[in-house]
Amino acid sequence: MNATETNTLLNRLRIVHSRSLVAYLHYAVPWIPKDFHGVGDVLETMADEVQRTADRLGEMILSGGGEILQGKFPLEFASLHDLSVDYLLGILIQRQENDITAIQECIEPLGSAPLAQALAEESLGAAKGNLDSLQELVAAQSDA
């Protein structure tokens, strides 16, 4: 795989992170009921993590002589910003599962670029951790 192909995959990964639903909700904060303790903190931590990952991917793209593609948030996200977080948690889980699939699809093709592949694998681990956090929030809310 040449540098252009590597940077294309890194850009794809960067967009998965920087244009994720959790990143969008960082800017369009959902309504969080008072009895949803800790949800805002978890979402903020997740948004910070996806931004750090996107930044690291961007640095790798630039160091490989590539150009960073910004990407766009999906238009459908605009219909979600007025919703309560209790409804959004299910959507967040579904979107996180989709993001995990997209990340997994990039890992094997990066095999000839070990540093890029390692960063992709690290981002997969973080995405899975974020999914676990969302699932824990749902479980905690259903127990309350």
C-alpha positions in Angstrom: 0.0 0.0 0.0 1.4 3.4 -0.9 1.3 6.6 1.1 -1.8 7.9 -0.7 -3.8 4.8 0.0 -2.7 4.8 3.7 -3.7 8.5 4.0 -7.0 7.7 2.4 -7.7 5.1 5.1 -6.4 7.3 7.9 -8.8 10.1 6.6 -11.6 7.6 6.6 -10.8 6.7 10.2 -10.5 10.4 11.2 -13.9 11.2 9.8 -15.5 8.2 11.6 -14.2 9.7 14.8 -14.5 13.5 14.2 -18.0 13.2 12.6 -19.4 10.7 15.0 -22.7 11.3 16.8 -20.9 11.7 20.1 -18.8 14.4 18.5 -21.9 16.1 17.1 -23.6 16.0 20.5 -20.6 17.8 22.0 -21.7 20.8 20.0 -25.5 20.2 20.1 -25.8 19.1 23.7 -29.0 17.0 24.3 -31.4 17.6 27.2 -30.3 15.4 30.1 -33.0 14.8 32.8 -31.9 15.3 36.4 -32.2 11.6 37.3 -29.7 10.7 34.5 -26.6 11.0 36.8 -23.3 10.9 35.1 -24.5 10.8 31.5 -23.2 14.3 30.7 -19.8 13.4 32.1 -19.6 10.1 30.1 -20.6 11.9 26.9 -18.1 14.6 27.4 -15.3 12.1 28.1 -16.3 10.2 25.0 -16.3 13.4 22.9 -12.9 14.4 24.2 -11.5 10.9 23.4 -12.8 10.9 19.8 -11.3 14.4 19.3 -7.9 13.2 20.6 -8.1 10.2 18.3 -9.0 12.4 15.3 -6.1 14.7 16.2 -3.6 11.8 16.3 -4.9 10.5 13.0 -4.6 14.0 11.5 -1.0 14.3 12.7 -0.2 10.9 11.1 -1.8 12.0 7.8 0.2 15.3 7.8 3.4 13.5 8.7 2.8 11.1 5.8 2.5 14.1 3.4 -1.2 13.8 3.1 -4.0 16.3 3.3 -6.6 16.2 6.0 -10.2 15.8 4.8 -12.7 17.4 7.2 -15.8 15.4 6.3 -19.3 16.4 7.3 -21.7 15.4 10.0 -24.5 13.3 8.6 -27.5 15.5 7.9 -29.7 13.2 9.9 -27.9 14.3 13.1 -29.6 17.7 12.8 -32.9 16.1 13.7 -31.5 14.7 16.9 -30.2 17.7 18.9 -33.6 18.5 20.5 -34.1 15.0 21.8 -33.7 13.8 25.4 -30.6 11.8 26.1 -32.7 8.8 27.3 -34.0 8.4 23.7 -30.6 9.2 22.2 -28.7 6.5 24.1 -30.1 3.8 21.9 -29.2 5.7 18.8 -25.7 6.4 20.2 -25.2 2.7 20.7 -26.4 1.9 17.2 -24.1 4.6 15.7 -21.2 3.4 17.8 -21.6 -0.2 16.6 -21.6 1.2 13.0 -18.4 3.2 13.7 -16.8 0.0 15.1 -17.5 -1.8 11.9 -16.1 1.0 9.8 -12.9 1.1 11.9 -12.5 -2.7 11.6 -12.8 -2.5 7.8 -9.7 -0.2 7.8 -7.4 -2.2 10.0 -6.4 -5.1 7.7 -5.7 -3.0 4.7 -3.3 -0.9 6.8 -1.1 -4.0 7.3 1.7 -2.7 5.3 1.8 0.5 7.4 2.4 -0.8 10.9 2.2 2.5 12.7 -1.0 3.4 11.0 -2.4 0.0 11.7 -1.5 0.2 15.4 -3.3 3.6 15.6 -6.3 2.1 13.9 -6.3 -0.8 16.3 -6.0 1.6 19.3 -8.9 3.6 18.0 -10.9 0.4 17.7 -10.2 -0.4 21.3 -11.3 3.1 22.3 -14.5 2.8 20.2 -15.3 -0.5 21.9 -14.7 1.1 25.3 -17.1 3.9 24.4 -19.7 1.3 23.3 -19.3 -0.4 26.7 -19.8 3.0 28.5 -23.0 3.6 26.5 -24.3 0.2 27.3 -23.5 0.7 31.0 -25.4 4.0 31.0 -28.5 2.2 29.5 -28.2 -0.5 32.1 -27.8 2.0 34.9 -30.8 4.0 33.8 -33.0 0.9 33.5 -32.0 -0.2 37.0 -32.9 3.3 38.4 
